[in-house]
């Protein structure tokens, strides 16, 4: 999984769209967030992550 993303790339790849929201409809709390992350990760990488460090991290620039 790519680790260095431009802000525009992050928005396009990780924003939930209408169909994503339908899938999240019956989830709540941490389950909802976890499901959303796994869903978008799978869409991008074509596989599920093995560990949390595979998700891109926000790097603050000065």
MDAnalysis code that builds the backbone (N, CA, C; Angstrom):
import MDAnalysis as mda
import numpy as np

u = mda.Universe.empty(186, n_residues=62, atom_resindex=np.repeat(np.arange(62), 3), trajectory=True)
u.add_TopologyAttr("name", ["N", "CA", "C"] * 62)
u.add_TopologyAttr("resid", np.arange(1, 63))
u.add_TopologyAttr("resname", ["UNK", "UNK", "UNK", "UNK", "UNK", "UNK", "UNK", "UNK", "UNK", "UNK", "UNK", "UNK", "UNK", "UNK", "UNK", "UNK", "UNK", "UNK", "UNK", "UNK", "UNK", "UNK", "UNK", "UNK", "UNK", "UNK", "UNK", "UNK", "UNK", "UNK", "UNK", "UNK", "UNK", "UNK", "UNK", "UNK", "UNK", "UNK", "UNK", "UNK", "UNK", "UNK", "UNK", "UNK", "UNK", "UNK", "UNK", "UNK", "UNK", "UNK", "UNK", "UNK", "UNK", "UNK", "UNK", "UNK", "UNK", "UNK", "UNK", "UNK", "UNK", "UNK"])
u.atoms.positions = np.array([
    [0.850, -1.182, 0.000],
    [0.000, 0.000, 0.000],
    [0.888, 1.234, 0.000],
    [0.537, 2.158, -0.826],
    [1.250, 3.428, -0.909],
    [1.210, 4.134, 0.453],
    [2.324, 4.717, 0.862],
    [2.387, 5.399, 2.165],
    [2.431, 6.920, 2.035],
    [2.957, 7.448, 0.951],
    [3.036, 8.896, 0.752],
    [1.993, 9.324, -0.269],
    [0.964, 9.989, 0.202],
    [-0.147, 10.397, -0.644],
    [-0.228, 11.918, -0.707],
    [-0.597, 12.444, -1.853],
    [-0.961, 13.850, -1.963],
    [-2.352, 14.004, -1.363],
    [-2.673, 15.185, -0.830],
    [-4.015, 15.375, -0.259],
    [-5.139, 15.025, -1.236],
    [-4.995, 15.401, -2.498],
    [-6.048, 15.095, -3.480],
    [-6.195, 13.593, -3.704],
    [-5.086, 12.871, -3.694],
    [-5.130, 11.414, -3.839],
    [-5.867, 10.772, -2.665],
    [-5.596, 11.264, -1.462],
    [-6.276, 10.739, -0.278],
    [-7.776, 10.939, -0.370],
    [-8.172, 12.109, -0.797],
    [-9.604, 12.415, -0.896],
    [-10.282, 11.476, -1.887],
    [-9.688, 11.323, -3.060],
    [-10.285, 10.473, -4.096],
    [-10.351, 9.013, -3.645],
    [-9.274, 8.514, -3.078],
    [-9.193, 7.089, -2.743],
    [-9.961, 6.708, -1.485],
    [-9.978, 7.569, -0.480],
    [-10.496, 7.179, 0.829],
    [-11.861, 7.777, 1.194],
    [-12.443, 8.595, 0.320],
    [-13.757, 9.160, 0.601],
    [-14.841, 8.111, 0.353],
    [-15.770, 8.013, 1.279],
    [-16.887, 7.083, 1.125],
    [-17.889, 7.650, 0.132],
    [-18.327, 6.817, -0.793],
    [-19.323, 7.219, -1.776],
    [-20.658, 6.567, -1.422],
    [-21.681, 6.862, -2.191],
    [-23.048, 6.434, -1.872],
    [-23.170, 4.941, -1.573],
    [-22.610, 4.088, -2.405],
    [-22.706, 2.643, -2.175],
    [-22.002, 2.230, -0.886],
    [-20.895, 2.906, -0.553],
    [-20.183, 2.617, 0.700],
    [-21.084, 2.901, 1.899],
    [-21.811, 4.008, 1.840],
    [-22.686, 4.383, 2.957],
    [-23.807, 3.362, 3.153],
    [-24.289, 2.784, 2.061],
    [-25.322, 1.745, 2.181],
    [-24.775, 0.532, 2.926],
    [-23.539, 0.157, 2.635],
    [-22.925, -0.988, 3.318],
    [-22.694, -0.709, 4.803],
    [-22.468, 0.550, 5.139],
    [-22.212, 0.928, 6.532],
    [-23.491, 1.136, 7.336],
    [-24.631, 1.104, 6.679],
    [-25.899, 1.460, 7.300],
    [-26.244, 0.744, 8.596],
    [-25.891, -0.510, 8.748],
    [-26.273, -1.255, 9.950],
    [-25.131, -1.406, 10.950],
    [-24.059, -0.651, 10.744],
    [-22.908, -0.712, 11.654],
    [-22.915, 0.529, 12.554],
    [-22.333, 0.397, 13.752],
    [-22.263, 1.541, 14.662],
    [-20.883, 1.605, 15.311],
    [-20.540, 2.780, 15.808],
    [-19.322, 2.973, 16.591],
    [-18.055, 2.510, 15.909],
    [-17.191, 1.858, 16.686],
    [-15.891, 1.399, 16.190],
    [-16.055, 0.374, 15.071],
    [-17.114, -0.407, 15.112],
    [-17.364, -1.388, 14.055],
    [-17.535, -0.681, 12.715],
    [-18.234, 0.442, 12.736],
    [-18.475, 1.210, 11.516],
    [-17.173, 1.777, 10.948],
    [-16.355, 2.342, 11.805],
    [-15.071, 2.898, 11.362],
    [-14.162, 1.795, 10.828],
    [-14.052, 0.695, 11.560],
    [-13.216, -0.414, 11.126],
    [-13.666, -0.991, 9.798],
    [-14.968, -1.149, 9.636],
    [-15.512, -1.671, 8.384],
    [-15.206, -0.726, 7.233],
    [-15.362, 0.576, 7.455],
    [-15.090, 1.571, 6.409],
    [-13.627, 1.518, 5.980],
    [-12.729, 1.418, 6.949],
    [-11.298, 1.341, 6.617],
    [-10.977, 0.078, 5.819],
    [-11.513, -1.046, 6.254],
    [-11.269, -2.296, 5.524],
    [-11.861, -2.264, 4.120],
    [-13.040, -1.676, 3.992],
    [-13.701, -1.568, 2.696],
    [-12.860, -0.761, 1.717],
    [-12.425, 0.429, 2.132],
    [-11.647, 1.279, 1.238],
    [-10.277, 0.668, 0.957],
    [-9.654, 0.073, 1.956],
    [-8.355, -0.574, 1.753],
    [-8.485, -1.666, 0.691],
    [-9.532, -2.480, 0.819],
    [-9.738, -3.562, -0.142],
    [-9.952, -3.016, -1.550],
    [-10.694, -1.921, -1.678],
    [-10.916, -1.313, -2.990],
    [-9.599, -0.858, -3.619],
    [-8.691, -0.334, -2.816],
    [-7.427, 0.202, -3.318],
    [-6.412, -0.901, -3.583],
    [-6.235, -1.810, -2.623],
    [-5.154, -2.795, -2.683],
    [-5.580, -4.157, -3.233],
    [-6.876, -4.439, -3.238],
    [-7.332, -5.740, -3.716],
    [-7.093, -6.868, -2.727],
    [-6.803, -6.502, -1.496],
    [-6.589, -7.480, -0.417],
    [-6.875, -6.792, 0.908],
    [-7.027, -7.573, 1.955],
    [-7.219, -7.009, 3.283],
    [-5.864, -6.833, 3.955],
    [-5.704, -5.821, 4.797],
    [-4.419, -5.613, 5.471],
    [-4.153, -6.702, 6.502],
    [-2.875, -7.022, 6.690],
    [-2.474, -8.007, 7.694],
    [-2.206, -7.352, 9.042],
    [-1.879, -6.075, 9.021],
    [-1.576, -5.343, 10.249],
    [-1.843, -3.858, 10.026],
    [-2.032, -3.116, 11.100],
    [-2.422, -1.713, 11.041],
    [-1.447, -0.790, 10.355],
    [-0.167, -1.120, 10.391],
    [0.835, -0.252, 9.790],
    [0.733, -0.201, 8.265],
    [-0.090, -1.042, 7.678],
    [-0.272, -1.009, 6.233],
    [-1.143, 0.161, 5.791],
    [-1.895, 0.745, 6.708],
    [-2.706, 1.909, 6.375],
    [-1.807, 3.127, 6.263],
    [-2.080, 4.012, 5.295],
    [-1.258, 5.214, 5.179],
    [-1.408, 6.104, 6.405],
    [-0.324, 6.730, 6.799],
    [-0.316, 7.636, 7.938],
    [-0.241, 9.074, 7.429],
    [-0.893, 9.960, 8.143],
    [-0.824, 11.388, 7.805],
    [0.528, 11.908, 8.225],
    [1.235, 12.509, 7.298],
    [2.537, 13.121, 7.610],
    [2.359, 14.621, 7.518],
    [2.622, 15.294, 8.599],
    [2.453, 16.751, 8.655],
    [3.670, 17.435, 8.055],
    [3.420, 18.368, 7.174],
    [4.520, 19.117, 6.581],
    [4.618, 20.473, 7.273],
    [5.832, 21.043, 7.253],
    [6.016, 22.341, 7.917],
    [5.730, 23.481, 6.996],
])
